[in-house]
Structure formats: structure tokens, C-alpha cells
Amino acid sequence: MLSKRIIACLDVRDGHLAKSVKFVNTKNIGDPIAKAKEYYEDGLDELVFYDITASSDNRNIMIDVVDRVAAQVFIPFSVGGGIRSVEDGRRVLLAGAEKVNVNSAAVKNPKLITELADAFGSQCAILSMDVLGVAPSAAIPSGYEIVINGGRTPMGIDALEWAKTGEELGAGELVVNSIDADGTKDGYEIRLTRLIADAVGIPVIASGGAGKPEHLYEVLTDGGADAALVASMVHYGEYTVRSLKEYLHQRGVRIRMCYGTTERADC
């Protein structure tokens, strides 16, 4: 059995670490470079960086920030926001990222997923999905709709079908972000995560709603997620990566217990 992962999310706006609740009321809360280093040294398994306004502003990602974060961490590092082509993906990887994360651009141009997977391997092509709960309908039978451009534009696409399509097109992992749970700290959207995890054969990263260690345990067990993404609960200092790992280990979840910068190679 593969170990479960804890992934910290750095939402970056204008070079600053930012956080929102349900994709609105976004506030700058700190320095993404300092946080990346802190989480890495505390034993984080993976880091994901989102330039949260690149797509809505129709601009390229801030490569200088990617480069500065990559210089601080030596764990898998995924980057998304404003990636619309293989060349955009190449720039991100050359700046130090290991994975390319696509969301809005992939919905508009699904072939982009295949192009990235062909160019860099499926392990580098990550599909992020921003999902909003809606009334079930003929077009959206699951009751979960894909929304793009930072939660601004509903697409009339069923999230479950899009997850399956993403896997077929070559995505190596799915990040399933619940807009309804985002930033609430009330817990992950377990039903959504389980629905998608049961339907695909690639790793699913649960995102949106983590507020206490029990939430991670629930989504990694009942939710069927392969990894739990955290933001507010570590950004505001309520919990540390180390404390979350120790809690999960004590509850019997298989997790890599690695800390610091010198022990990692032996874990």
C-alpha cells in the first residue's frame, strides 16, 4: 500500500500568499517563500503552488516566484495557474517544478492534458478541478459542476464525467477542490471525493475544507483520497505539518514520518 500524503497549498496573488473562503474575500496573509521553506523543514510530502489570478487575468504565471519557491524545497512541487500550452509547462518545469497543474485551460482545451502528458509524462500532468455542488440535472447528474476562472464561470460540465475524461486524456493525478468547502475549515466534501476516487484509477487529492486533524483522517479513509491538501489550518499556525502527520500515524494511517532536511533521503 502506498503511503498517504499531506500536501500544502500556496495560493499566490501578486507575489503574496493569499487565502479565501469559497473563492471570495481573498486576503494576503504572508510570504509564500518563507512558508514553503517552513513546511518542507517540518516534513511536508508535497507542495502545490497556484497563481490564483493568472487565468482570470489572462496572463502567464509568475515564473520568478516559482523559481524562488523551488530553491527552498526538495520535495515534489506542482505548479498551476495560467498554463495554456506545452511551452508554458516547460517554463514551469525548467523553473524547478516537478509537476504541471492545469485547470481552466484544460476545460477550454481538453487536448492540452494529452499534450502535456505526451511531452513530460503522465506523472507530470495534473488535472485540477474546481467543483460546485448544484441541483442534479440531465446535464449534471452527479450534482457537482465544474467551474473555471477561479470559481467565476460555471461550465455546465458534470465533475464526475470530467474526472473520467481527464484520466482518459492522460492526467496522472486529480486535484478535487470543493468550492463549497473551500476555506470553511468544516471538513472536506467527503461524498464528492469518494465519488471520484471510486470512478478513476489514478490518485485523487482532496482539497477544500480542512480545519482539524480528524478531517484529514476522514478524507484519507472514508473519502478514499490518496492525499489531503491543507491550507488555512497550517497557514494560520493552528497546526503544524508534523502534528498532522503524528496524528494520522497514531490513527493507523500509513504516512511518511520524515522531518527536517537531512533525514529525507533515508525515509
Buried (B, 14 or more C-beta within 10 A) or exposed (E): EEEBBBBBBBBBBEBBBBBBBBBEEBEEBBEBBEBBBBBBBBBBBBBBBBBBBBBBBEEBBBBEBBBBBBEBBEBBBBBBBBBBBBEBBBBBBEBBBBBBBBBBBBBEEBEBBBBBBEBBEBEBBBBBBBBBBBEEEEEBEBBBBBBBBBBEBBBEBBBBBBBBBBBEBBBBBBBBBBBBBBBBBBBBBBBBBBBBBEBBEBBBBBBBBBBBBEBBBBBBBEBBBBBBBBBBBBBEEEBBBBEBBBBBEEBEBEBBEBBEEEEBEEE
